[in-house]
Amino acid sequence: RLNPDSRRIIHAWLEPSAANAAAESRFQFERQGYFVADRHDHRPDRPVFNRAVGLRDTWTAG
């Protein structure tokens, strides 16, 4: 069973060169996490990136 909150569609502004990225190219989006260009749905006119690793939003002293 999939978590219904696992799919989130976010519309955002993007550096134009990232739209031309090859499938499975990796990026770090500032303060958001690491993303990968989707191998099936990514197109220059409609880029699709999947979050691979999110960044921690809280830090505790260890």
PyMOL Python script that loads the backbone (N, CA, C, O; Angstrom):
from pymol import cmd

cmd.read_pdbstr("""\
ATOM      1  N   ARG A   1       0.848  -1.176   0.000  1.00  0.00           N
ATOM      2  CA  ARG A   1       0.000   0.000   0.000  1.00  0.00           C
ATOM      3  C   ARG A   1       0.890   1.235   0.000  1.00  0.00           C
ATOM      4  O   ARG A   1       1.820   1.342   0.799  1.00  0.00           O
ATOM      5  N   LEU A   2       0.598   2.161  -0.898  1.00  0.00           N
ATOM      6  CA  LEU A   2       1.370   3.396  -0.997  1.00  0.00           C
ATOM      7  C   LEU A   2       0.823   4.459  -0.063  1.00  0.00           C
ATOM      8  O   LEU A   2      -0.380   4.535   0.182  1.00  0.00           O
ATOM      9  N   ASN A   3       1.713   5.264   0.445  1.00  0.00           N
ATOM     10  CA  ASN A   3       1.326   6.399   1.267  1.00  0.00           C
ATOM     11  C   ASN A   3       0.691   7.445   0.347  1.00  0.00           C
ATOM     12  O   ASN A   3       1.348   7.891  -0.594  1.00  0.00           O
ATOM     13  N   PRO A   4      -0.557   7.851   0.581  1.00  0.00           N
ATOM     14  CA  PRO A   4      -1.201   8.828  -0.306  1.00  0.00           C
ATOM     15  C   PRO A   4      -0.500  10.184  -0.305  1.00  0.00           C
ATOM     16  O   PRO A   4      -0.681  10.966  -1.238  1.00  0.00           O
ATOM     17  N   ASP A   5       0.293  10.476   0.718  1.00  0.00           N
ATOM     18  CA  ASP A   5       1.027  11.743   0.776  1.00  0.00           C
ATOM     19  C   ASP A   5       2.382  11.661   0.084  1.00  0.00           C
ATOM     20  O   ASP A   5       3.125  12.643   0.070  1.00  0.00           O
ATOM     21  N   SER A   6       2.718  10.504  -0.492  1.00  0.00           N
ATOM     22  CA  SER A   6       4.034  10.360  -1.106  1.00  0.00           C
ATOM     23  C   SER A   6       4.115  11.055  -2.464  1.00  0.00           C
ATOM     24  O   SER A   6       5.213  11.369  -2.922  1.00  0.00           O
ATOM     25  N   ARG A   7       3.006  11.296  -3.102  1.00  0.00           N
ATOM     26  CA  ARG A   7       3.014  12.012  -4.382  1.00  0.00           C
ATOM     27  C   ARG A   7       2.578  13.449  -4.146  1.00  0.00           C
ATOM     28  O   ARG A   7       1.448  13.723  -3.740  1.00  0.00           O
ATOM     29  N   ARG A   8       3.508  14.354  -4.411  1.00  0.00           N
ATOM     30  CA  ARG A   8       3.218  15.780  -4.278  1.00  0.00           C
ATOM     31  C   ARG A   8       3.685  16.466  -5.548  1.00  0.00           C
ATOM     32  O   ARG A   8       4.841  16.325  -5.948  1.00  0.00           O
ATOM     33  N   ILE A   9       2.806  17.194  -6.170  1.00  0.00           N
ATOM     34  CA  ILE A   9       3.156  17.930  -7.378  1.00  0.00           C
ATOM     35  C   ILE A   9       3.371  19.379  -6.985  1.00  0.00           C
ATOM     36  O   ILE A   9       2.491  20.022  -6.413  1.00  0.00           O
ATOM     37  N   ILE A  10       4.545  19.878  -7.299  1.00  0.00           N
ATOM     38  CA  ILE A  10       4.909  21.250  -6.957  1.00  0.00           C
ATOM     39  C   ILE A  10       5.293  21.969  -8.241  1.00  0.00           C
ATOM     40  O   ILE A  10       6.148  21.497  -8.991  1.00  0.00           O
ATOM     41  N   HIS A  11       4.675  23.085  -8.489  1.00  0.00           N
ATOM     42  CA  HIS A  11       5.011  23.902  -9.656  1.00  0.00           C
ATOM     43  C   HIS A  11       5.991  24.970  -9.188  1.00  0.00           C
ATOM     44  O   HIS A  11       5.738  25.670  -8.207  1.00  0.00           O
ATOM     45  N   ALA A  12       7.117  25.092  -9.900  1.00  0.00           N
ATOM     46  CA  ALA A  12       8.163  26.014  -9.458  1.00  0.00           C
ATOM     47  C   ALA A  12       8.912  26.586 -10.652  1.00  0.00           C
ATOM     48  O   ALA A  12       8.826  26.075 -11.769  1.00  0.00           O
ATOM     49  N   TRP A  13       9.648  27.658 -10.388  1.00  0.00           N
ATOM     50  CA  TRP A  13      10.533  28.236 -11.392  1.00  0.00           C
ATOM     51  C   TRP A  13      11.818  27.438 -11.397  1.00  0.00           C
ATOM     52  O   TRP A  13      12.251  26.924 -10.365  1.00  0.00           O
ATOM     53  N   LEU A  14      12.430  27.338 -12.576  1.00  0.00           N
ATOM     54  CA  LEU A  14      13.587  26.479 -12.745  1.00  0.00           C
ATOM     55  C   LEU A  14      14.608  27.165 -13.635  1.00  0.00           C
ATOM     56  O   LEU A  14      14.242  27.875 -14.571  1.00  0.00           O
ATOM     57  N   GLU A  15      15.879  26.957 -13.350  1.00  0.00           N
ATOM     58  CA  GLU A  15      16.939  27.434 -14.232  1.00  0.00           C
ATOM     59  C   GLU A  15      16.693  26.834 -15.619  1.00  0.00           C
ATOM     60  O   GLU A  15      16.539  25.618 -15.731  1.00  0.00           O
ATOM     61  N   PRO A  16      16.652  27.650 -16.680  1.00  0.00           N
ATOM     62  CA  PRO A  16      16.316  27.133 -18.016  1.00  0.00           C
ATOM     63  C   PRO A  16      17.167  25.947 -18.472  1.00  0.00           C
ATOM     64  O   PRO A  16      16.656  25.054 -19.148  1.00  0.00           O
ATOM     65  N   SER A  17      18.436  25.921 -18.123  1.00  0.00           N
ATOM     66  CA  SER A  17      19.290  24.818 -18.575  1.00  0.00           C
ATOM     67  C   SER A  17      18.878  23.476 -17.967  1.00  0.00           C
ATOM     68  O   SER A  17      19.136  22.434 -18.568  1.00  0.00           O
ATOM     69  N   ALA A  18      18.250  23.475 -16.798  1.00  0.00           N
ATOM     70  CA  ALA A  18      17.825  22.223 -16.165  1.00  0.00           C
ATOM     71  C   ALA A  18      16.695  21.557 -16.949  1.00  0.00           C
ATOM     72  O   ALA A  18      16.544  20.336 -16.899  1.00  0.00           O
ATOM     73  N   ALA A  19      15.911  22.338 -17.663  1.00  0.00           N
ATOM     74  CA  ALA A  19      14.823  21.759 -18.458  1.00  0.00           C
ATOM     75  C   ALA A  19      15.364  20.895 -19.590  1.00  0.00           C
ATOM     76  O   ALA A  19      14.680  19.985 -20.060  1.00  0.00           O
ATOM     77  N   ASN A  20      16.586  21.175 -20.030  1.00  0.00           N
ATOM     78  CA  ASN A  20      17.201  20.410 -21.120  1.00  0.00           C
ATOM     79  C   ASN A  20      18.066  19.262 -20.614  1.00  0.00           C
ATOM     80  O   ASN A  20      18.806  18.657 -21.390  1.00  0.00           O
ATOM     81  N   ALA A  21      17.983  18.961 -19.348  1.00  0.00           N
ATOM     82  CA  ALA A  21      18.807  17.903 -18.753  1.00  0.00           C
ATOM     83  C   ALA A  21      18.425  16.536 -19.304  1.00  0.00           C
ATOM     84  O   ALA A  21      17.269  16.283 -19.644  1.00  0.00           O
ATOM     85  N   ALA A  22      19.409  15.675 -19.383  1.00  0.00           N
ATOM     86  CA  ALA A  22      19.159  14.293 -19.798  1.00  0.00           C
ATOM     87  C   ALA A  22      18.403  13.555 -18.695  1.00  0.00           C
ATOM     88  O   ALA A  22      18.492  13.913 -17.521  1.00  0.00           O
ATOM     89  N   ALA A  23      17.668  12.533 -19.084  1.00  0.00           N
ATOM     90  CA  ALA A  23      16.952  11.705 -18.102  1.00  0.00           C
ATOM     91  C   ALA A  23      17.936  11.175 -17.071  1.00  0.00           C
ATOM     92  O   ALA A  23      19.060  10.796 -17.400  1.00  0.00           O
ATOM     93  N   GLU A  24      17.499  11.155 -15.831  1.00  0.00           N
ATOM     94  CA  GLU A  24      18.254  10.667 -14.679  1.00  0.00           C
ATOM     95  C   GLU A  24      19.437  11.558 -14.300  1.00  0.00           C
ATOM     96  O   GLU A  24      20.305  11.130 -13.539  1.00  0.00           O
ATOM     97  N   SER A  25      19.489  12.795 -14.820  1.00  0.00           N
ATOM     98  CA  SER A  25      20.491  13.759 -14.353  1.00  0.00           C
ATOM     99  C   SER A  25      20.131  14.161 -12.932  1.00  0.00           C
ATOM    100  O   SER A  25      18.952  14.229 -12.582  1.00  0.00           O
ATOM    101  N   ARG A  26      21.136  14.426 -12.119  1.00  0.00           N
ATOM    102  CA  ARG A  26      20.916  14.733 -10.707  1.00  0.00           C
ATOM    103  C   ARG A  26      21.161  16.209 -10.429  1.00  0.00           C
ATOM    104  O   ARG A  26      22.052  16.829 -11.010  1.00  0.00           O
ATOM    105  N   PHE A  27      20.338  16.767  -9.514  1.00  0.00           N
ATOM    106  CA  PHE A  27      20.438  18.173  -9.152  1.00  0.00           C
ATOM    107  C   PHE A  27      20.214  18.335  -7.659  1.00  0.00           C
ATOM    108  O   PHE A  27      19.535  17.526  -7.025  1.00  0.00           O
ATOM    109  N   GLN A  28      20.799  19.400  -7.105  1.00  0.00           N
ATOM    110  CA  GLN A  28      20.444  19.816  -5.752  1.00  0.00           C
ATOM    111  C   GLN A  28      19.688  21.122  -5.890  1.00  0.00           C
ATOM    112  O   GLN A  28      20.230  22.105  -6.395  1.00  0.00           O
ATOM    113  N   PHE A  29      18.444  21.140  -5.447  1.00  0.00           N
ATOM    114  CA  PHE A  29      17.660  22.366  -5.457  1.00  0.00           C
ATOM    115  C   PHE A  29      17.843  23.011  -4.092  1.00  0.00           C
ATOM    116  O   PHE A  29      17.607  22.384  -3.059  1.00  0.00           O
ATOM    117  N   GLU A  30      18.266  24.265  -4.097  1.00  0.00           N
ATOM    118  CA  GLU A  30      18.611  24.951  -2.854  1.00  0.00           C
ATOM    119  C   GLU A  30      17.535  24.811  -1.788  1.00  0.00           C
ATOM    120  O   GLU A  30      16.352  25.048  -2.032  1.00  0.00           O
ATOM    121  N   ARG A  31      17.976  24.423  -0.614  1.00  0.00           N
ATOM    122  CA  ARG A  31      17.140  24.296   0.583  1.00  0.00           C
ATOM    123  C   ARG A  31      15.963  23.339   0.411  1.00  0.00           C
ATOM    124  O   ARG A  31      15.031  23.366   1.215  1.00  0.00           O
ATOM    125  N   GLN A  32      15.984  22.495  -0.619  1.00  0.00           N
ATOM    126  CA  GLN A  32      14.897  21.541  -0.839  1.00  0.00           C
ATOM    127  C   GLN A  32      15.369  20.101  -0.782  1.00  0.00           C
ATOM    128  O   GLN A  32      14.727  19.263  -0.149  1.00  0.00           O
ATOM    129  N   GLY A  33      16.484  19.802  -1.435  1.00  0.00           N
ATOM    130  CA  GLY A  33      16.982  18.430  -1.446  1.00  0.00           C
ATOM    131  C   GLY A  33      17.603  18.083  -2.777  1.00  0.00           C
ATOM    132  O   GLY A  33      17.922  18.955  -3.584  1.00  0.00           O
ATOM    133  N   TYR A  34      17.769  16.784  -2.992  1.00  0.00           N
ATOM    134  CA  TYR A  34      18.372  16.273  -4.222  1.00  0.00           C
ATOM    135  C   TYR A  34      17.276  15.662  -5.086  1.00  0.00           C
ATOM    136  O   TYR A  34      16.413  14.932  -4.599  1.00  0.00           O
ATOM    137  N   PHE A  35      17.327  15.973  -6.378  1.00  0.00           N
ATOM    138  CA  PHE A  35      16.290  15.561  -7.313  1.00  0.00           C
ATOM    139  C   PHE A  35      16.910  14.923  -8.544  1.00  0.00           C
ATOM    140  O   PHE A  35      18.067  15.184  -8.874  1.00  0.00           O
ATOM    141  N   VAL A  36      16.131  14.082  -9.222  1.00  0.00           N
ATOM    142  CA  VAL A  36      16.576  13.387 -10.433  1.00  0.00           C
ATOM    143  C   VAL A  36      15.545  13.637 -11.530  1.00  0.00           C
ATOM    144  O   VAL A  36      14.341  13.534 -11.294  1.00  0.00           O
ATOM    145  N   ALA A  37      16.024  13.967 -12.729  1.00  0.00           N
ATOM    146  CA  ALA A  37      15.123  14.144 -13.866  1.00  0.00           C
ATOM    147  C   ALA A  37      14.456  12.800 -14.175  1.00  0.00           C
ATOM    148  O   ALA A  37      15.135  11.785 -14.332  1.00  0.00           O
ATOM    149  N   ASP A  38      13.139  12.804 -14.259  1.00  0.00           N
ATOM    150  CA  ASP A  38      12.379  11.571 -14.478  1.00  0.00           C
ATOM    151  C   ASP A  38      12.754  10.921 -15.806  1.00  0.00           C
ATOM    152  O   ASP A  38      12.854  11.600 -16.827  1.00  0.00           O
ATOM    153  N   ARG A  39      12.960   9.610 -15.789  1.00  0.00           N
ATOM    154  CA  ARG A  39      13.403   8.917 -17.009  1.00  0.00           C
ATOM    155  C   ARG A  39      12.299   8.778 -18.050  1.00  0.00           C
ATOM    156  O   ARG A  39      12.592   8.577 -19.228  1.00  0.00           O
ATOM    157  N   HIS A  40      11.039   8.881 -17.643  1.00  0.00           N
ATOM    158  CA  HIS A  40       9.937   8.706 -18.597  1.00  0.00           C
ATOM    159  C   HIS A  40       9.227  10.019 -18.944  1.00  0.00           C
ATOM    160  O   HIS A  40       8.897  10.257 -20.106  1.00  0.00           O
ATOM    161  N   ASP A  41       8.996  10.856 -17.958  1.00  0.00           N
ATOM    162  CA  ASP A  41       8.143  12.034 -18.157  1.00  0.00           C
ATOM    163  C   ASP A  41       8.883  13.350 -18.369  1.00  0.00           C
ATOM    164  O   ASP A  41       8.252  14.341 -18.736  1.00  0.00           O
ATOM    165  N   HIS A  42      10.182  13.397 -18.154  1.00  0.00           N
ATOM    166  CA  HIS A  42      10.937  14.652 -18.275  1.00  0.00           C
ATOM    167  C   HIS A  42      11.063  15.060 -19.740  1.00  0.00           C
ATOM    168  O   HIS A  42      11.552  14.290 -20.567  1.00  0.00           O
ATOM    169  N   ARG A  43      10.620  16.275 -20.057  1.00  0.00           N
ATOM    170  CA  ARG A  43      10.739  16.841 -21.407  1.00  0.00           C
ATOM    171  C   ARG A  43      11.155  18.301 -21.267  1.00  0.00           C
ATOM    172  O   ARG A  43      10.841  18.922 -20.251  1.00  0.00           O
ATOM    173  N   PRO A  44      11.851  18.872 -22.252  1.00  0.00           N
ATOM    174  CA  PRO A  44      12.257  20.284 -22.165  1.00  0.00           C
ATOM    175  C   PRO A  44      11.074  21.237 -21.986  1.00  0.00           C
ATOM    176  O   PRO A  44      11.201  22.252 -21.303  1.00  0.00           O
ATOM    177  N   ASP A  45       9.934  20.924 -22.588  1.00  0.00           N
ATOM    178  CA  ASP A  45       8.772  21.809 -22.452  1.00  0.00           C
ATOM    179  C   ASP A  45       7.958  21.523 -21.188  1.00  0.00           C
ATOM    180  O   ASP A  45       7.051  22.283 -20.848  1.00  0.00           O
ATOM    181  N   ARG A  46       8.284  20.427 -20.494  1.00  0.00           N
ATOM    182  CA  ARG A  46       7.570  20.057 -19.258  1.00  0.00           C
ATOM    183  C   ARG A  46       8.491  19.200 -18.397  1.00  0.00           C
ATOM    184  O   ARG A  46       8.329  17.983 -18.319  1.00  0.00           O
ATOM    185  N   PRO A  47       9.470  19.855 -17.745  1.00  0.00           N
ATOM    186  CA  PRO A  47      10.424  19.083 -16.944  1.00  0.00           C
ATOM    187  C   PRO A  47       9.761  18.454 -15.714  1.00  0.00           C
ATOM    188  O   PRO A  47       8.898  19.059 -15.077  1.00  0.00           O
ATOM    189  N   VAL A  48      10.181  17.237 -15.401  1.00  0.00           N
ATOM    190  CA  VAL A  48       9.678  16.514 -14.230  1.00  0.00           C
ATOM    191  C   VAL A  48      10.882  16.012 -13.446  1.00  0.00           C
ATOM    192  O   VAL A  48      11.729  15.293 -13.976  1.00  0.00           O
ATOM    193  N   PHE A  49      10.947  16.402 -12.175  1.00  0.00           N
ATOM    194  CA  PHE A  49      12.030  15.972 -11.297  1.00  0.00           C
ATOM    195  C   PHE A  49      11.441  15.226 -10.111  1.00  0.00           C
ATOM    196  O   PHE A  49      10.418  15.632  -9.559  1.00  0.00           O
ATOM    197  N   ASN A  50      12.083  14.143  -9.723  1.00  0.00           N
ATOM    198  CA  ASN A  50      11.659  13.340  -8.574  1.00  0.00           C
ATOM    199  C   ASN A  50      12.632  13.562  -7.431  1.00  0.00           C
ATOM    200  O   ASN A  50      13.847  13.536  -7.627  1.00  0.00           O
ATOM    201  N   ARG A  51      12.094  13.783  -6.230  1.00  0.00           N
ATOM    202  CA  ARG A  51      12.964  13.978  -5.072  1.00  0.00           C
ATOM    203  C   ARG A  51      13.621  12.652  -4.711  1.00  0.00           C
ATOM    204  O   ARG A  51      12.946  11.641  -4.520  1.00  0.00           O
ATOM    205  N   ALA A  52      14.944  12.674  -4.620  1.00  0.00           N
ATOM    206  CA  ALA A  52      15.697  11.485  -4.222  1.00  0.00           C
ATOM    207  C   ALA A  52      15.972  11.526  -2.725  1.00  0.00           C
ATOM    208  O   ALA A  52      15.801  10.526  -2.029  1.00  0.00           O
ATOM    209  N   VAL A  53      16.400  12.691  -2.231  1.00  0.00           N
ATOM    210  CA  VAL A  53      16.705  12.873  -0.813  1.00  0.00           C
ATOM    211  C   VAL A  53      16.279  14.278  -0.419  1.00  0.00           C
ATOM    212  O   VAL A  53      16.689  15.254  -1.047  1.00  0.00           O
ATOM    213  N   GLY A  54      15.465  14.383   0.611  1.00  0.00           N
ATOM    214  CA  GLY A  54      15.084  15.699   1.118  1.00  0.00           C
ATOM    215  C   GLY A  54      16.105  16.191   2.123  1.00  0.00           C
ATOM    216  O   GLY A  54      16.832  15.400   2.724  1.00  0.00           O
ATOM    217  N   LEU A  55      16.155  17.499   2.303  1.00  0.00           N
ATOM    218  CA  LEU A  55      17.051  18.054   3.311  1.00  0.00           C
ATOM    219  C   LEU A  55      16.327  18.113   4.645  1.00  0.00           C
ATOM    220  O   LEU A  55      15.108  18.274   4.699  1.00  0.00           O
ATOM    221  N   ARG A  56      17.080  17.983   5.699  1.00  0.00           N
ATOM    222  CA  ARG A  56      16.487  18.074   7.033  1.00  0.00           C
ATOM    223  C   ARG A  56      16.017  19.494   7.263  1.00  0.00           C
ATOM    224  O   ARG A  56      16.709  20.448   6.907  1.00  0.00           O
ATOM    225  N   ASP A  57      14.845  19.638   7.855  1.00  0.00           N
ATOM    226  CA  ASP A  57      14.354  20.987   8.112  1.00  0.00           C
ATOM    227  C   ASP A  57      14.580  21.424   9.553  1.00  0.00           C
ATOM    228  O   ASP A  57      14.308  22.574   9.897  1.00  0.00           O
ATOM    229  N   THR A  58      15.070  20.529  10.394  1.00  0.00           N
ATOM    230  CA  THR A  58      15.416  20.892  11.770  1.00  0.00           C
ATOM    231  C   THR A  58      16.738  20.232  12.135  1.00  0.00           C
ATOM    232  O   THR A  58      17.051  19.137  11.667  1.00  0.00           O
ATOM    233  N   TRP A  59      17.483  20.892  12.951  1.00  0.00           N
ATOM    234  CA  TRP A  59      18.765  20.362  13.420  1.00  0.00           C
ATOM    235  C   TRP A  59      18.781  20.439  14.941  1.00  0.00           C
ATOM    236  O   TRP A  59      18.364  21.439  15.526  1.00  0.00           O
ATOM    237  N   THR A  60      19.253  19.398  15.560  1.00  0.00           N
ATOM    238  CA  THR A  60      19.363  19.396  17.010  1.00  0.00           C
ATOM    239  C   THR A  60      20.826  19.263  17.397  1.00  0.00           C
ATOM    240  O   THR A  60      21.615  18.627  16.699  1.00  0.00           O
ATOM    241  N   ALA A  61      21.167  19.865  18.503  1.00  0.00           N
ATOM    242  CA  ALA A  61      22.544  19.761  18.994  1.00  0.00           C
ATOM    243  C   ALA A  61      22.778  18.341  19.482  1.00  0.00           C
ATOM    244  O   ALA A  61      21.942  17.768  20.180  1.00  0.00           O
ATOM    245  N   GLY A  62      23.910  17.783  19.113  1.00  0.00           N
ATOM    246  CA  GLY A  62      24.190  16.400  19.473  1.00  0.00           C
ATOM    247  C   GLY A  62      25.130  16.326  20.536  1.00  0.00           C
ATOM    248  O   GLY A  62      25.485  15.230  20.971  1.00  0.00           O
TER     249      GLY A  62
END
""", "prot")
cmd.dss("prot")
cmd.show_as("cartoon", "prot")
cmd.util.cbc("prot")
cmd.orient("prot")
